Amino acid sequence: MGPVDGTTVVRPAGCVLWAPRRAPATVSMSAGLEPWLAHRPKCGGWSRPKGKPEPGEGPLAGALREVAQETGYAVVPGTELPAVRHPAHGRPGEARYWAAAARTGTSTPSGEVGSPRTAGS
């Protein structure tokens, strides 16, 4: 994290997670992939899995750890995507994301998030 105008910037990292489609494609979605979202009951919404890296942990390593914790899936990271700037609890935030394919695991809720879901489920 680094200061910007005397304010600490929140820098979470995560993945735009996708898995092969299990059902027929709809008009609004691509033919072969389903994006995954994490339900955050505390915030009352859905988002891409992400979180802050641990001390000494790089952004990609933190993203992969957070995705595994929040979704129960091991993923294969791909291309880094453009950063997303957003407010985070009254402070500036800049989230880094990687495209990632879900590989192995079981969808399980954690204390922080509810069951992850594909956008089509």
C-alpha positions in Angstrom: 0.0 0.0 0.0 1.2 3.5 -0.7 0.1 7.0 0.2 -1.8 9.1 -2.2 -2.4 12.7 -1.0 -1.7 11.5 2.6 -4.2 8.6 2.3 -3.3 5.0 2.2 -4.5 3.3 -1.0 -6.2 -0.1 -0.5 -4.7 -2.5 -3.0 -6.6 -5.8 -3.1 -5.9 -8.4 -5.8 -8.2 -11.1 -7.2 -9.3 -13.0 -10.3 -12.0 -12.8 -12.9 -12.7 -16.5 -12.4 -14.4 -18.6 -15.1 -15.3 -22.2 -15.6 -16.5 -24.2 -18.6 -20.3 -23.8 -19.1 -22.4 -26.7 -17.8 -25.7 -25.6 -19.4 -26.7 -24.3 -22.8 -25.5 -20.8 -23.5 -28.0 -17.9 -23.2 -28.1 -15.0 -25.6 -26.4 -12.7 -23.1 -23.5 -15.0 -22.3 -20.6 -16.5 -24.3 -21.0 -20.0 -25.6 -18.4 -21.8 -23.5 -17.5 -19.9 -20.3 -19.3 -18.9 -17.1 -17.9 -16.2 -14.9 -17.9 -16.8 -11.1 -18.8 -14.4 -8.4 -18.5 -14.4 -4.6 -21.5 -13.5 -2.4 -20.5 -11.1 0.4 -23.3 -11.2 3.0 -21.6 -8.5 5.1 -21.7 -6.1 2.1 -25.0 -7.4 0.7 -23.7 -8.0 -2.8 -21.7 -10.0 -5.3 -18.2 -9.4 -6.5 -15.2 -11.0 -8.1 -13.2 -13.0 -5.5 -10.4 -10.7 -4.1 -8.6 -9.6 -1.0 -5.6 -7.8 0.3 -2.2 -9.6 0.0 -0.6 -10.8 3.3 2.7 -9.0 4.3 5.5 -10.1 2.0 3.1 -11.7 -0.5 3.0 -10.4 -4.1 -0.3 -9.4 -5.7 -0.7 -12.5 -7.9 0.1 -14.9 -5.0 -2.4 -13.0 -2.8 -5.0 -13.2 -5.6 -4.6 -16.9 -5.9 -4.8 -17.5 -2.1 -7.9 -15.2 -1.8 -9.7 -17.0 -4.7 -8.9 -20.4 -3.1 -10.1 -19.2 0.3 -13.3 -17.6 -1.0 -14.3 -20.1 -3.6 -12.7 -23.4 -2.6 -11.2 -23.7 -6.1 -7.6 -23.9 -7.2 -7.2 -21.8 -10.4 -4.8 -21.3 -13.3 -4.0 -17.6 -13.7 -3.9 -16.1 -17.1 -3.4 -12.5 -18.3 -3.4 -9.6 -15.9 -6.3 -7.4 -16.6 -6.5 -3.6 -16.2 -6.6 -2.3 -12.6 -10.0 -1.1 -11.3 -10.0 2.0 -9.2 -12.8 2.2 -6.5 -13.5 3.6 -3.1 -12.7 1.1 -0.3 -14.2 2.0 3.1 -13.8 5.7 2.5 -10.2 5.4 1.1 -9.0 5.2 -2.4 -8.6 1.6 -3.7 -7.0 0.0 -6.8 -7.8 -3.7 -7.3 -5.6 -5.8 -9.6 -7.2 -8.8 -11.4 -6.0 -11.7 -13.4 -8.2 -13.8 -15.8 -8.2 -17.3 -14.2 -9.7 -20.7 -15.0 -11.2 -22.8 -12.2 -9.6 -26.2 -12.1 -10.1 -28.3 -9.0 -12.0 -27.8 -5.8 -15.5 -27.8 -4.3 -17.7 -24.7 -3.9 -17.8 -24.1 -0.2 -19.0 -21.0 1.8 -16.4 -19.4 4.1 -16.8 -17.1 7.1 -16.3 -14.1 4.8 -18.3 -15.1 1.8 -21.3 -17.3 1.0 -21.3 -20.0 -1.7 -19.6 -18.8 -4.9 -21.8 -19.1 -7.9 -21.5 -18.8 -11.6 -23.3 -15.8 -13.1 -25.7 -18.1 -14.8 -26.8 -20.1 -11.7 
